[in-house]
Amino acid sequence: MFMQRVANLVVLALCLVGLAAAKETGVECAAATCSSNSTTQGSVMLQRSQKRASAHIFESEENSDFCCFYGDSCNACQSASKPGDWCATSKANCESCSPGASMWCSSHGQGAAPGPAPAPPAPTPGHGGHGGGSAGNGHSGNSGNSGNNGKWDGTSMKMTHYWDCSGQGCDAATLQPWNMDKYITPPGYGPQDPADFGGAKYGEKMWLTGAASDALSALMGPDDGCCGGDPNDGGVGGCGKCLLIQNPDSTNPDWTAVVMKKNRCPPHSHGCAGNKPHFDIAAPGFDNLQYSTANVCGVRPGTGFASQQQSETLGKWYSQCANTAECQHLCDGLPAAFQKGCKLFASWGWRRGNPSGVKFRAVECPQAFVSHVGSLFGAGGPALLETA
């Protein structure tokens, strides 16, 4: 009896620790037992059975090789790190994943934490240019470099691509009251043809949204009130701000695009540490479930996709095509609302899934682009869901 009472007191103490941590992060303590060797508290997304207070916002951190969560403790967790997650590779990584809010659980004699996941694979180097496909190329003309005049803020930015349907960090505070089911990405955040909105501002071929590293966000400046803000990003800003970019490692190296930050690629995410410029482009059909940590396509209502698998129709294009343009026809396998944007992005002709010599500079967002993006997500969620 005495030992049982001691055990009960230990469990109670641990629960109180978990509840205290949960109170600090605005998340109710999850009632479940730990089922993994390690668990963390970070800021990607919550399991379905967990709850969160509407005042606390989290990012959907895309294309990363880690998965951290708020509100867990070693004896009560719903979100133990999966094998290969960055946060599970060491105690130091776990505690730096979300300083002051991460907890490293012992392996209970089952060995060390799993090793890191590999970086997203790149296609075999040396592919020659094969030109863009015929479909989806009816966008605005010009060489794609007017307005730049040869001046760049940097020439070594890395890019990746994703579309996991989860809400964008810059929209989280906009959604009132909080409703997980409505925290999704509107189709209109996909690639847009400037010709459909009166023409290009800088000769750009397309308008894009995505997740920016903190180094890029600092360059962009404070959040623009037009298109949301992220109160949990440490004040790095950049929401609703734009870059002009150019990808030399493509079949159309002279093309430029304007990309707006709608999400954050945080320092503890793969490729976004320190002062590294990185932009993860939101392109429907281009997710990769092997590395995606927040894919809710076909799972959360209203995403427009039938399944998670459909959302990665072109996610591994490099395994069968020399460049994205050669795989453009695969966009026909997406829901109709996403096909045009998919084909537009594919026509750029990326030769690698993670080009690292991308040129960029901060520019004023085209007003028509701002108006378009700003109209897509409100207090009730995506525009098409506000009356639902």
N, C-alpha and C positions, 0 to 999 in steps of 0.2 A: 504493500500500500504506500509506504513511504517513497519507494522508488518511482511508483506511478505518479505521485504528487510532484516529485522533482521533475519528472519528464514533462508533466503538464505545464509546470512553471516555465521550463525551457521553451516549450512550444509557444506559450503565451508571450514570453519575452521576444522571441523571434518575430511573432506576428506584429507586436507593437512596433518593432523596428521597421518591418515592412510597411505598416500603416503610416509611420512617420515619414518614411521616404515617399510614400504615395501622396501624403498631404502636401509635401514640398513640391511635387511635380503636378499636383492637381488631378491625380488619378486614383481611383479607388483600388484598394488592395485586391488582387486577384486571388480567389480561393481555389487553389489547386496545388498539387504537390510537384516538386521539381522532378522532371523526368530526363534531365540531361546532365552532363558533367559540368557544365558551366552555364551561367546566365548573366545577362547584363541588363542595364537600364539605359537606353539611349533615346533616339529620336526619329525612328523611321515610321513605323505604324503599329497599331495595336491589334492583338488577336481579337476575334469577334466577341469573346466572352468577357473581355476587359471593358472598363468604362473610363471616361475622361471628362473633366470639367470643360465647359465650353470656352472658358477664358484661357485655357492652355492650348497652344497650337503646336503641331509637329509638322515636319517636312516629310515628303515622300522622296527619299534620297535614292536617286536612280542609278542604275548600272554600276552598283557597288558590290564589293565582295565581303560585305559584313551585314549584320542585321541586329540592331540594338533596339531596346524597348524601355519605356518608362514604367515605373511602378512595380517592379519585380523584387522579390527577395528570394534567398536560397530555399526557403521552405514553402514559398507561395508564389509560384510563377506560372505564366501561361506562354512565355516567350523565350525559353531557353535558346541560346545561340545554337545554330545548326552547324554541323561539321563543315569546316572551311571558312566560317565567318571570321572576319578580321578581328572582331572583339574577343573571340574565343582563342586566339593564338597565344596570348600571354596575359598575365595579370596586369602588366603595364598598359597593354592595349585596351583591356577591359575598362580600366579606371580612366583612361584618357578618352574613351569613346564618348562619355558625357560626364565631364569632371564634376565630382561631388554627388553624382547620382547613379554611378555604376557599381555593381557588386560582383566580385569574383567568387564563384563557388568552387569548393575543392572537388577534386575528381573522385573522391571516395574510393581510392585504390584502383581506379579503372584506367590509369594512365594519364599522360599529359593531354592538354587541350589539343584539338585537331590543328593541323597545319593550315597555312593560308591557301585560299583558292587561287588558281592561276588567273592571270590577266586575260581579258577577252582575246581570243585568237585573232590574228590578222591574216589576210590572204597571202598566199605565196608571193614574195616580191618579184618584180620584174615583168608584171603584166603590161602589155602594150595597150595603147589607147584604141578603143573600138568605136568611139563616138557615142552619142546619145541615141536613145530609141526615138521612134517617130511619134509615139503617143505622149501626150502631156507636155509638149514643147511649145505650145502656143502662147507663151508668156511674153512679157514686154521685151522689146529689142534692145539695141545698144550693145556695146562690148562688155558691159557689166563692170567697168572700172571707172566710169565718170564719177566725179565727186570725191575721188580719192587722191588724185594728183600725185600718186607715188608715195604718199606719206602714211606710215603705219605706226601705231602705238607699240606693236610687237609683231614678230614673225615666227613665233615658236609655240603658238597655242595648240593644244590638243583637242580634238573633237571625238565624240562618240554619238551613238544614236539610241533612242529608246521610244517606247510607247506602252506604258503599263496601265493606262486608264485611271490610275489613282490621281487624286486631286493635286494641284500644284501648290507649293508652299506659300506663294504670294496670294493665294485665294483663301487660305484657311481662316484668316481673321474676318474675311468678308461674309462667310457663311454664318448666319444668325437666325435662329438658334443652331447650335451644332447638331449636325445630322450626318453620321458616317455614310449613309446610303447616298447622300447627295454630294459627297466629296469625291467628284470624278472630273476627268478632263473633257471639256467640250470638243467635239470634232473640229470646230473652227480654230482651235489652237494648232492644228496641223499646218503644213506648208500652204501658203497662199500666193496666188499670182497677182502681182501689183497691177497688171492690166485690168483685172476685174474691179479695181478700186480707183481707176483714173490714171494709173501709170506709176512708174518708178520715180523715186526722189533722187537716187544716186546712180541710176542705171542698173540697179540690182535686179536679179532674175527671180528672186523669191523672198517672201517674208516668212520668218521662222520664230518659234518660241522654244524655250528649253531651260535647262538648269545650269547656272553659272557658278564657277568657283568663287571663293571670297576675294581672290586677287582681281578677278574681273569685276566683281561687284563694287570693289573699292574704286576702280577706275571709272565705273559708270556713275557713281555718286549716289546721293540719297534716293530712297524709294520715290517713285513718281506716283502721285495720288490717283492717276488715271486708272491704274491696273492692279490695285491691291498692294499689300505690304506684308512683311513677315516679321512679327515682333519677337520671334524666337531665334533670329539669325545672328544675334550678338551685335546688331546695329550695322551690319556690313552694307545694307542698302541694295540698290540696283533693280528692285522690282519695277517693271514698266519702263526700264531704260534699254537702250539698244546699242549694238555693235554692227559695224560693217565688216564682213569677213570674206576671205578668199582662200580657197583650198587648192594649192598647187598640185597636190597629189590626187588629181582627178582628170577625167577626160576633157574637162572644160576649165582649165586652170585660170582663165581670165574672167570667169564668172564671179560676181559678188552676190552676197545675200545680206539682208538685214535680219538680225536675230535679237529678239527681246527676252529679257530674263523674266520667267514666270515661276522659277523654282530655284532652290539652292543646292549646289553640290558642295557639301561641307568638308572641312579639312580632314576629317577622319575617313572620308570616302576615298576609295581607290582612285589615284590620279589627281586629286584636288588638294593635296597637302601643301603647306607652306605658301609660297608665292607662285605656284604653278597656275598659269592660265588654262582653263579647261571649260569647254561648253559641251553639254550633253543635249543634242538636238532632239526635239519631240517630233518624230516622224511615224505616223500610223503604219503598223505592219512591221516595224523595224525593232521590236523588242527582242530580247534574247532570254528565254526562261532559265538558261543555265546560270546567268549572272544577275538577273532581275530579282530584286528583293521585295518588291511591293506590287506585283502584278495582280490586278483585280478584274481584268477584262473577262467578261462573261460570268463573273462571280458576283460583283456588285451590280445592282440594277441600273439600267440606263447607260451602260458603257458603249453600247452600239455593237459590241462584238459577241459572237456566239460562244467563244471559249478563249481561254488563255492561249491555246495553241494557234488559234487564228491570228492573234496579235503578234506572233513572231513569224508570220508567213515569209518575210524577207529578212528576219533577224540574223540568219546565217547565210546571207547572200554570197559571201566570200567562199563558201564551200562548193558553189556550183557556177559562179560567174566571175569574170575577170574584173568587173566593175558593176556598180549599182544599176547603170543604164541597161546592161545586158539582162538584168533580172526584173526590169520594169514590168514585163508582162505578168509577173506574179501578183501585181497589185490588183488584177482582176478578181483575185480570190478574196478580197476584202469586202466588207459591206459597202454599198454604193456611196455613202456619205464620206468615206475615207479614200476612195480610189483616186480622185483627181490630185489630192495632196500627196499621196504616195507616189504617183507617177511623176509629179513635178520634182519631188526630192530625188527620186531615183535617176531622173534625167541628168542630174549634175555629174554623175559618173564617178563617184568615189572609188578609188582603187584599193583603199584600205578601210577596215572597219574602225580604225582609230588613228587617223592622220594626225601628225604631230608638228607639222611645219605650217600651220594655218596662220595667215596674216589677219590682223584685226586692228580696228580703231573705234573709239567711242564716237557715236554720231547721234544727232537728234532723230528720234523715231518719226517716220512719216506719219502725218496727222491722220490719214485715212486708216493706217494700220492701228494706231492708238484707238481710234473710234471703234474699229472692228473688234479688237481684243477686249476693250472696256465694256462692250455690250454683251459679252458672252457669259459672264458669271456675276451673279448678284447675291443678295442676302438669302435668297431661296435656292441657291445653287446654280447649275447651268441654266441658261435662259429657257431652254425647252422643258425644264423640269419645274420652273417656278410656279406654274399653275397646277402641277400634279398634286 
